[in-house]
Amino acid sequence: MIKVAIVESRRTTREVLRSIIELSSEFECVAVCQTAEDALEVLPRRAPAVVLMDIQLPAKSGIECVAELKMLMPHVLVIMVTADEDPDQIFAALRAGASGYLLKRSAPEELLTAIREVGRGGAPLSREVARKVFQYFRNQSSFSGELETLTVREKYVLELVAFGLSNKEIATRLDVSTDTVRFHLKRIYLKLHVRSRTEAAIKFCGR
């Protein structure tokens, strides 16, 4: 069972998200926090695998919370669940360490699918959000040159990452070890000037 935590300032939204999680037999809601400060104190003790995080929190923002939480819990996976579609906020959240970005109007099944996907190493994005980030990268003339620096094998690995495959699934597809996949990813991150598989996937999809 996947342990999930919620960080959301609005009571109604907290209860809706909690209900969605608890109605599924796959997930367990281990913590519900109203502020970033509460989350930074509570979540390291509750040890969730996935955190659903709003951006607009009182005092310290959700983006700041992600960055600090990743320092305390490097392996925790964070999905932003917010009404904010501002590209600057989206990229700030991804740079801070978020692994996905959903809008609050997303259907319950989309939310549950995103939790499953991020647990497999994917990078879930709402369609509206994906369109915004893809359009951004289409306007970046430098990326085509960066992509050409990748080897044929690295391009294939990047394509599989963009399709949401985990390191283990990529290793099986390529008939190599997961260590080899991690080596390829490190080289890809270096060449594309990104820090995570989420950013790499977005760059590939927006090429």
N, C-alpha and C positions, 0 to 999 in steps of 0.2 A: 504494500500500500504506500502511495506517495504522500509524504507529509507536505502540506501546503499552509502558508501563512498569508494573511491579508493585512495591508497597511492602507487605510482609507479613512478620511476625515468625516465623511457623511454617513450618518447612522443608517439611513435607508439603503444606501449602496453597500455598506458593510454587510447588512443582513441578507441582501439579495445574493451577493457573492458567496457568503457563508452557506446559504441554502443550496446554491448550485453545487458547491463542493461536497457538502454533507449528503446530498441525495445520490451521489455516485459512490459505488462500492469500491472504486479504484483509489479514492483519495481520502485523506484525513485532514481536517482543518485543525492545526495545532496551536494557532495563535491569531488573534484579531487585534490590531493596534490602530489607534486614532492619529498618532503623530509619529514623526521620524524619531523623535527622542525616545518614545516608548518602544519603537521597533528596535532601535540600537541597543536597548537594555534587555528586551525580552527575547528577541529572536535567537541570539547566540545560545541561550539556554534551551530553547524549544527545538532547535536544530531542524528547521524545515528544509526540504530539498528545493522547493519552489516558493517564491514570494510574488504575490500579486500586489503591485505598488502604484498608487496614484501619484501624479506629479504635484497637484495643487494641495499641499499639506500646510497647516499653519506653522509659522516660524520657519523651521528648516524644510526645504522643498524635498519632494520625492527623488529628484535627481541627485541632490546632495546626499540623501539617505542611501541611495544605491552605491555611490562611490565609497561612503564610509562603511557600509555593510559588507561590501566586497573585500575590504581590508580586514574586517573581523572574521568573515566567513568566505574565503576565496572561492569555494566550490558551490556556493549557493547560486541558484538560477533565478533571475528576476525578470518578470514580465510586467511591463508598464500597462496599466489598465486605466485609461484616462479619456477625457473628452477633448483633450488638446491635440489639434492636428497641425500645429505650427512646426514647420520643418526644422527650425532652429532647436526647438524643444526635443523633437524626435532624435536628432543627431546628438544633442547634448546627453540624452538618456543613454544612447548606445555607446557613446564615448565613456560615460561613467561606469559602464559595465552591464547594462541591461541586455538580456538575450532575446527579447521580443517586445512588441508594442501593439497593443490592441485598443480599440475604442470601446467606451463603455456601452455603446449601443450594439455591440457584437452579441450574437445569439448565444445562449448558454452552451450549446454543443460546440460552437466555435471556441469558446473559452476552454472547455474541457479538452478539445483536440489540441489547443495550443500548449496546455500543460503536458500532455503526452508527448507532443512534438519536441518541446524544449528539453524534456527528460531524455530524449533520444539524440540530443545534440543538434536539433534543428533551430531555426530562427523564425518563429512565427510572427507574421505581421498582418494586420487588418488590410483588406484590399485597398481601402482609401489611403492608408499609410504607405503601402507598397508603391502605389502610383506616384505619390509625392517624392519618395526617395529615389525611385527609378528615374523620374523626370530630372531630378537633381543631377544624377550621375550621367544622364544622357547629355547634359549641358557641360560636362567636364571634359574638355578636349584632351587633357593629359592622360586619361585612363587608357585609351586605346594603345598608347605607347607602353604603359605599364603592363598591360595584358600580354603584349608581344614578348616581354622578358621571361614569361613562364615557359617551361618545357612542355612538351605534349602531355607527359604524365601529370604534371602539375595542373594543367588546364582541365584534365579529366577529373582529378581530385576536386578541384574548385567547383566544377559542374555538379559533382555528386553532393558536395556541401550545400550548394544552392538549392538542390532538390530536397534537402533536409535529412540526408543520411547521416547516421552517427559514425564515429571513427571505426567502430567494430563492423558496421555494415559496409563501409568503404573498404576495409581490410579484406572482408570476405569477397566483395566484388572484384578486387584486384589480386586476390590470392597472395596477400602479403601480411605482415604482422601489423598490429596497431601502432607499434613503435615507428614503423616505416611511415605510416599515415601521419603520425604526429610530426615526423621529420619533414615530410612534404608540406604540411600546413605551416610550419615555422618558416620555411623558405617562401611560401606564398605570401604570408603576412609581411615578411621583410620586403619582398618585391612590390607589393601593392600598397605598402605604407599603411597597413591597418593593424589593429591589435586583437581582433577576435574573429571567429568564424561568422558571426552575424554581419560585421562590417564587410568581410570578404564576400559573403553571399550577396549582399546588397549591391556591392560594386559589380559583381559578375552579372546579376540580373539587369543592371542598368547600363550595361556596356553598349 
